[in-house]
């Protein structure tokens, strides 16, 4: 199908492009950027007047809930939420049921997602069998099945020797290891340690839970040469350790969630379980440091940390409620809000959603490496067309995700996705 996206403002951070123009698409590939060939006859014209035409978003933290947690989210509903939010590529952690520790499970997930013809799904394989932290998985076989890296999801590795062996194994084959820095025993609370958690009688998670884990990871990286992506940093102290690790030449990247970027511990309010999240919301100084780190490039990517949770698991006392919130449909708008609030250029807001997350995935993308997260001539036509001036109010009942719980309910946010293309296929389209 030949498609012409006409009259929009093209913003491609990877190419340094910010200019009005058209995009011609044929056979699922970008044929031209800026001006369509004179002999190009489209079968469909998309009017992008007043809109931004950007690469499709790449989200590095999305729980799709299949297999095993279909009561909280189905592939159909979560993929629909992804394209409605302009997200054309998602990375999903291995903490499904059963855990993604066997090639057959990974292949089935890939097959199911590809049949939907919506967002691209990049699974992370389990670092250890059943995420139990005892026996390493067969990383080579899992990579051949389609895994782009290896992770323990939310389950910390308490055995440092196992972590060292995992990093050695991964380094030998050039695989990336994705870790959320959290010390096993200090990280068992439900809110950030501090006066607020004490007054509310909630078990606290100190910043040291993050920094101790980071020190351990960095020391092991020095001895193994492994490449590590740190998932969802939450503290100013942790961010400073990442800066130091980069000065030391370590191959480390990191991301932050939309929750930690915008919210603080006070958003828990009166035990609002919608703000029961992992990592827990921290103090304002931490949030401000994370926002600055995203702006200055220390943090590579902004993620939705999309975690659909069903009604029964959320409508419980705060400490007993399941952590998580929906986020796919909010990712773009919350990035735009951050840019507006902090004076960040639009290109910077889009870079942390497109080209930079794609760089984190790097060579694990295979043939997609050269074109994911950018609008490259000859590359795959993953495109997000959105109206930056449109405002909308977050109404959980209107979200496409099966999980309707979000701490941003009632927020007025900028930016509305008008059209999402994945591989030249129109996966989502909304009325102007």
C-alpha positions, 0 to 999 in steps of 0.5 A: 500500500502506498501512503502519503503523509502530507502537510505535517512538521517532520521531527526526527531527532536521529537525523536532526530534522525538524522541518515541514514536509511530506513522507512517502511510504511504499511496501512498508518502507519509507520511500522519501522524506521531505518531498514525495517523488513526482511519479508517486501515486498514493492509494491513501493520503493522510492529512497531517496539517498542524501535526507532528510527524515523528518516528514511532515510539519505542517503549522499553518497559511494557508488561503485556500480561500474556501468558498467565495474567490474562485477567489483567491484560490481553495481547489484543487490549495492550497492543491496541493501547500501544498503537493508540499511544503512538508506540510502535515497538515494546520491550516486555520483561520475562515475568509472565506465567510461565516465565520466559525462560524457554525458547518455545514460550518466546516464539509463541509470544512473538507469533501471537503478537505478530498476528495482531499486526500492531506494535513490534514486540521485543521480549526479554528472556529470563536471566535465571530459570523461573527467575529464581536466581539459582540456575542460568538460562540458555541465553543463546537459545533464547536469543535465537528465539527472539529475545533482545536481552536478559532480565530478572524483571522485579526479582533481585538477584540475591546471590552475587556469584550468580549475577557475576556468572550471568554477566560473564555469560552475557558478555561472552556473547555480547548480550545485554543484561537489563537490571532494576537496581534493588537490593534484595532485603532493603527493597521489600517495603511499599513506599520510599523511606522518609517521614511520610512513610513513617507517619503513614505506617508504611514499610519503607524502601531506602535510597540505599536499596538502589545505590547498594545494588548499583555499586554491586552491578558496576563492580561486576561490570568492571570485571566482566566487561558486560553491557547493562541497561538499568531499568527505572532509576528512582533516586538522585543518588543513583543517578549520580552513580550512573554518571560516575560509572560512565566517566569510568567507561562502563557500558551502562544505559538507563531509563526512568518511568513516567511515574518517577518523572512526574510524581512524588511520595506526596501523590500517595495522598490518603493511601491511594493504591493507584500510586502503589508503584515499583520503584516507589515514588520518592521525594521531590529532590529525587524527581527534580534530579531525574528530570534534569538527568533526562534533559542532560542526557544522563538518562537514555530513555523515558518508559511507560512502565506499563503494568495493567492491574485488575480491580480486585488487586488494586482495591486493597489496602495500600500495602497489600495492593498490587504495584503497577499502573497503566501507561502506554497511552500516556507516554507521549503526552507525559513526555510533552508535558515534561518538555513544556514544564522544563523548557526542553526542546520538542526534539529532546522529548521525542529523542528519549522516546524514539532514537535513544531507546532504539540505541539501547536495543542496538545490535539486538534489533538485527536488520531493524537496527538501522531504521527503528526509532527514526525516519530513514529512507529505505527503513521500516515505516513506523510513524507516529502522527500527533497533534501537539496542541490538542489537550485531553483529560485522562479518563481511565474508562476511556483507555484501551488498556485492560488495566484502568488504574493510573495515578494520572487520572483527571490530569489534563495533558498535551498531545493527541495521537492522530495516526500510528503506522507500523511497517507501513500499515495503519494500526491506529487512526482517530478523528481530528 
